[in-house]
């Protein structure tokens, strides 16, 4: 997560007012005088309650606090050194995301989302993301095994030679290379450059002919 992007580029009321895109700087959730990024994420009462309900470390005056930089510093740097697990810290981007959605639901739809609801949705989304990552890793491993199996069954045994060419327009040369794999597992490779030819097809043909 890029905290500088979050801090600098979100359209909250105080920032919109600073950019002359509105006159109302107040928080749409709690009615506070100034909706800054730190107020929205950490000081607004519903946000403050959400962090207190989470299993992330919170302490009055330390986290959340009045400095957005200190708050992000704790989440990104200090908390891991204090023994907070990666699994717990991984939840905070989703908490922020659902705080944002709750804020917009209040502003645009007049719907009040409770801190507990925000936290439950954030936890569920985080858990589903981790499950998806595990499924993806398993899928990739299976594809790798299938690829190796297909390669063995298709008769692509050593020794073998693989070639490829590099060609681009408006260049004075083209390049090529090959790698030879031997039965004992040894391999040898070579690359070269030559005067430019008419097309990639010509480059590939010359490379195969040289082979």
Buried (B, 14 or more C-beta within 10 A) or exposed (E): EEBEEBBEEEEBBBBBBEEEEEEEBBBBBBEBEBBBBBBBBBBBEBBBBBBEBBEBBBEEEEBBBEEBEBBBBBBEEBBBEEEBEEEBBEBBBBBBBBBBBBBEBBBEEEEEBEBEEBBEBBBEBBBEBEEEEEEEEEEEEEEEEEEEEEEEEEEEEEEEEEBEBBBEEEEEEBBBBBBBBEEEEEEEEEEEEBEBBEEBEBBBEBBEEEE
